[in-house]
Amino acid sequence: MNTDLRRGQPRALLGFHEAVAIIVGIVIGAGIFKSPALVAGMTGTPAWMFGAWVLGGLVSLIGALCYAELATTYPHAGGDYHFLHRAYGRGVSFIFAWARFSVITTGSIALLAFVFGDYVSEIVPIGPRGPAIYAAAAVTILTWVNLRGIKTSAGAQTMFTALEVGGLLLIVAAGLSLIGSPTTEAPAPTAASGSAPSLRGFGMAMVFVLLTYGGWNEAVYISAELKDRRRNMVRALVVSIVAITALYLLVNWAYWRGLGLGGMAKSDAIAADLLRVTFGATSGALIAMMVAVAALTSINATMIVGARTNFAVGRDWPVLGRIGEWDETRGTPAAAFLLQGAAALLLVAIGAVAGGGFRSMVEFTAPVFWLFFMLAGLSLFILRRRDPNVERPFTVPLYPVLPVIFVAVCAYMLWSSLSYVYSQELGGLNAAWIGVAVLLVGGLLLLLVRGSPPGSPEVETTPSVGAEA
């Protein structure tokens, strides 16, 4: 055995509060500044609008309970990758890791970096290439922060998350300041005032709601580094989702109180419109700063969890063993971070040239994400049957009802994203081929590395990594 590939193991260095900061930071992104307007238009009444956000929180909580069982039973730095590996084998997990590396994680980092660049350019413009320069700077600096170690990156994440939540509470405060003031309540454009939305309209609203809640599952990538993981993983997931749901409801209440449902539905910049009502025309820079901080928060959290998939792949595939090394002194997979940062910078460069086409390309791979998310949910059933005697520190309540609901939601989101992508074109080609191309490239890479022997069982059973025998 090549012992160099086994150097260093993840250790439990993260506390409960740091885990919450990472989860909240991943979930709350720029979406909360845009999705509420779309949801308001598709639901048509305040009751249905708020109901959609409550339902989104409930579905996320159900999913979190499913993931809590997987993460506490099979704690591992590979997260979803490890669950898929155990349930379906090396091939499926490798293609997932490829999709995550090529689009799901690095694509998200690059898109968020451009969001950061776009909004910082509004505050400090530096020319037509400003957004791309700011985006590259954000990726470079945050990669450096993460290379310094998990305590440094987690500390930065806690600070970013506090600033991000503070910005959303400012929006809530703006809504509170308008109590007692008249609100113009125009009907939303896609539903009759006071009537329930159509099933299709509410379903589309839920697509945007669940996208805004997306990312809580990334907590499983720090399961091997979480102190008292059997208790803190469940607590961190549940507390984070409850807090996010409460914050989303408060923010949507503030939008509704200040703009009315019709005003929300017609708004292209809903947070800016609300703060303009409260603070006047000078609020533009404030909104730009809030969105920029939200983007930075999500980038850093995505980097933390994203590199750990690459690390897990390096441990399972010796031919990729270089990225499977772990710096125990700093508590970080340094080579995996460098690879992730380089890939994200490459996508930023492509985005600078392709513009909106790049953003569409990344968005059109959503079906790939929902496919593997659904497979991860199904792995709960497979692993319960396959490993009936493995100790499960936490089990999903009301099994199998809650896992069935979660898998059904994932299947619906997969169908909805496929329907949307199939109706779009990019460069004259049907956009559905983009996701297919990602999976095909992953399959070709799998053929190239399949001759490599599987990772040593020693890695699979190392307690600090957290896998079970």
N, C-alpha and C positions, 0 to 999 in steps of 0.2 A: 504493500500500500504506500502511496506517495503521501508522506506525513505533511508535506508543505500545504497540501490542499485542505488539511484538517486544522490548520493553525487558527486558533481563536474560536470562541463560541459566544453567542449572545448571552448576556447576563441580565438578571432582573435589576434594572436601574431606574425604571420609570415608576412614578407614583400615580395614584388615582387622579389627582388634579391635572397632572401632565397628560394623562390619557384623555381626559375630558377635553382639554385644550386642543389636542390633535383632532379628535372626532368633530368637535364643534367647528374647528377651523377648516376642515375639509368640506363639511356640509354647507356651511353658510358662505356662499360665494356671491358673485355678481348677480346670480339668478333672482335673489330677493328684491333687486332693484328693477327687475323687468317682468318676471312671471306674474306678479299680482295683477297687472293690467290685463294680461291675456286671460287669466282665470276669471276676473270680474266680467269680461265680455262674454265668456263662454257659459257662465253660470246664470247670470241675469238677475239674481236677487241676492240680498245680503245673506239670507239664511243658507242658501245653497253655496254661496262663495265661502263662507266661514266653515260650512260643513265639509267642503272639499279639503280645506287645510287641516281640519280635525281628522278626517279620514286618512289623509296622507301621513299624519303623525302616527295614527293607529297602525296602518300598514307597515310603516317603518319600525314601529315597536315590535310587531309580530316577527318581522324579519330579523330584528336584533336578537330576539329570544332564540330563534333558530341558530343564528351565528354564535350566540353565547354558548350553546351546547357544543357546537363543533370546536370552538376556540378553547374551551376549558377541557374538553376530552382529548383534543389533539393540538395543544399549543405549539406553534411553530412559526418561525420568522417568515415562512412562505405563505402563510394565510390561505387564501382561496386555492393557490397553486398546490399546496400540500393536501387540502381536502380532495381536490380533483385527482391528484396523483393516487391517493389511497383508494378512491372510489372507482376510477376509470382507467388507471394505468399511466405510464410515462408519456404515451403519445398525446392524449388529450391535454394533460397538464403542460406539456411542452408547447403545444400550439397556443394554449391560453397564455403562457408566459411570453411567447412571441407577440401575440396581439396586445398584451399589456405593455410590453416594452416599446413596440413600434407605434402604437396609436393611443391605447386607453390611458396610459400614464404620461408618457412623454408628449403625446398630443395635447392632453389636458394642460400640462405644464406650459407648453408653447402658447396655447390659446389664452390661458390666464396671463401669461407674460405680455401678450399683445393687449389684453384688457388693461393691464397695469400701464403699459406704454401709452396707450391711447389717452387715458385719463390724466397721467402725469404731463403729457404733452399739452393738455389744456391749461395746466398751471404754469409750466415752464417750457414753452415751445422752443425747440432747437432745430427746426427745419423739417422738410418733408420726410426724412428718414428717422425723425425723432422717435416715433413709436417703436420701430425695430431696434434702435439703439438702446432705448430704455428697457425693452423686453430682454435683449441679450444681457444687459447689465444685471437685471433682476435674477436671471438664471445663473449667471456666473457668481454673483455675490452669495446667493442662497446656497448654491452648491458648496462654496467655500465654508459657509457657516456650518453646514451639515458635516463636512469633512473634519471639522474641529471636534466633533463628538456629539453623542446623543444628548448629553446634559446641556450643551450649548444650543443645539437645535431645538430641544424641548423648551429651554428658557426663552428663546426667541419666539417660539410658537405661543407660549403663554402670554407674552407681551402683545403679539399681533392679535391674538384672539380677544384679549381685553379691549384693545383699541377698536376692533371690529364690532364687538357687542356694544361698546360705548356709542359708536356711530348709529347703530340701530336704535338704541335707547334715546338718542337725540331725535330720531324720527317719531318715536312714541311720545316724547315730550312735546313735539310740535303738534301732534294730534290732541294731547291733553290741553294745550294752550288755547285750542279752538273750541273747547266745551262752552256752550252758551252762545256761540256764534252761529248764524244761519248757514246752512249747507244746501247748495243747489243739488237736488237729487234728480238727475236726468236718467231716463231708462238706458240700460246697457244696449248696445247696438245689435246683439245677436239673440236676444230673448225678450219676450213681452214683459213689461213691468209687472212684477208680482206673480209671474207664472214660473213653473218649474222648467228647467232646461230640458232639451231633448236628451235621450240616452247617449247619443253620439256626442252631443255638445259637452255633457258632463264627463264622458269618457276622455275627450280631448283635454278638458280642464285638468283631469287627474294625471294625464301624461306630464303636463308642465309642473303640477304640484309635486309629483314624485321625483321629477328631475331636480327640483329645488331642494328636496330632502336627500338627494343622492349623496353617497359617500360614507355613510355611517359604517358600512361593512369593512372599510379599510382598517378599522380598529384591530382586526384579527392579525394584522401584520406585525403588531407590537406585542402579541400575546406571549412570546418567549422572553420579552424584556420587561414585563409588567410585574411589579412586586405583588405578592399575595394574589396571583392571577385568578385563582379559583373564585375569589370573592370580588376582586376589583374589576374583572372583565365584565361581569354581569352588571355591576353597579355603574361602571363607566358608560356602558351602552345605554342602559335605561335612563340614567340621569341626564345624559347628553340629549337623547331624543325628546324626553319630556321638556327639558329646558328650551330646545330648539323649537318645538311645537308651540310652547307658550310665547316665545319671542316672535315667531312668525304670525301668530294670531294677534299679538299686540301691534305689530307693524302694519298688518292688513287693516286692523281697526283704525289706526292713525290715518292711513291712506283714505279709508272710507269716510272717516269723520271730516277730513279736510277737503276732499274732492268729490265725495258722493260716488255712488257706484258707476253712474254714467261717466263722470269725470275720470275715474280710474280706467275704465274701459277704453276711453279715447286718448289716454295719455301715452306719449312715446317715451317720456322720462318721468316716471311717476314720483320718485323720491324728490327730484328737482322741482316738480310742480308743487308738491306739498310744502317743501321748505320755502319756495318762492312766496306762497300764500302767507307763511309765518314770518319769514325773515327778509323778504323782499328780493330784489333782483341780484343781490350780492351773494346769494347762496350757491351759485354755480361752482365756485372753487371748493366750497365745503363738500358738496356732493362728489366732485372729482376726487377729493382726498379720501372720502369714505369708500368709494368703489376701488380706488387704488390699494388701500389698506386691505380690503376684503380679498382682492386678487393676490396680494402678497401672502396673506394668511393661508389661502388655499394652496398656493404654489409650495410654500414651505412644508405644509402638512403632507401634500401629495408626494413631495420628494422623500420625506422620511419613510413613508410606507412603500413607495414605488421601488426604491433600491433594494428592499428586502426580498422582493420576488426574484430579482436578478441574482442575489446572493444564494437563494434556495436552489435556483437552477444550476449555479456553479457547483453546489454540493452534490447534486444528483447526477450531473453530467461531467465527468472528469475532463473531457475535452474542453470544457468551458471553466475549468477549475480556478482560473485566475480571478474570476469575479466571485468565487465562493470563499474568498479569504475574509477573515474578520479581524479587525484591529481591536483587541481586547482592552488596550490602554484607553482608547477613546470611545469604545463601545459603538463601533460603526463599521459597515462593510465598505471600506474606502474605494476599492476598485469598482464596485457596483455603482457607487455614487458618481465616480468619474465617467463611467460609461453612460449612465443616465444623463448627466449634464451635457456630455458631448452630443448625444442624440437629440436632446432638447434644443441645443444651440443650432444643430443642423436643421431642425424643423423651423426654428425661428428664421433662419436664413431663407429657407424655402418659402415661408410665409411672407417674408419681405418682398420676394419676387412675385409670388402668385397672388398675394392679397386675399380677397374674399374667397377665391377658389380654394385656397388652403383651408380656410376655416370650414367651408362646406364639406371638404373632403373628410376632415376629422369628425364633423357632426354626423356624416352619413355612415360612419362605422358604428353608430349606436346599437344596431341589431347584434353585432358581435358581442358587445358588453352584456346585453340582456340574455343572450344565449348562454354564456358562461355563468351568469348570475343564476339563471334557472337551473343549470346543471349543478351548481354548488348547493342550491336548495334541495335538489333531489338526492345529493350525496348523503344528506342526513338519514334518509330512509335506507339507502344502500349500506351505510356504515353501521347503522343499528342492527341490521340483519346479519352483516358479515362479522361484526365484533360484538356479539351479545354479552361477552363477559368482561369487556373493558370498563373500567371505572368511569362513570360519568358524574363529575362533581356537580353539574347542573343539567337538568333535563327540561325540555320545552314543556310548559304546561299544556294540558288538553291535547297531547299528542294522540292521533295524527292530525287533528283538525287545524291547528295553527300552521304547521308546516304545509299542509295542503293549500291553505289560503295564500301563503307566501309564494309557493310555486305557481299557483294560478295567476297571481298578480304579475309575476315575472313573465309568464307565458303571454298574458295580455299585452304587457309592455313590448315584448318581442314582436308580437303581431302588429301592434300599433306602429312601432318604429319601422318594421318592414313595409307596411302600407305606405308610410310617409316617404321612405327612401325610394320605393318603387315608383312613386309619382314624380320624382325629381330627376334632373339630368345634370351632368357635369362634363363639360368638354364634349358634348354631343353623345355621351354614353349614359345609359341608365345608371343612376347612382347606386343601385343595388349591387353592381359589380365591384364596387370599392371594397365592401366587406368581404365578398367572395375572394377578391384578390389577396386581402390580408391573410385569410385562412389558407389559401393555396400556397402562398409564399412560406407560411409557417409549416405546411406539409412538406414542401421541398427541403426546407432546412432540417426538418425531422429526419428525412431520408439521409441527409449528409452526416448527421451526428448519431444515427441509430446504431452504428457499429461500435460506438463507445460503450464500455461496460457500465452497468448501473452503479450509482454511488454506493460506497461501503455501508453495510448495515450499522457500523459503528456510528455513522452520522445520524442515521434514522433513530437510534435509541439513546443518543446523548441527552441526559436530563436537561441540561441548560438550553439546548435547542428546543426541547419540549415534545418531540414526537414520541409516540408510543411504539412498542415493538410490534 
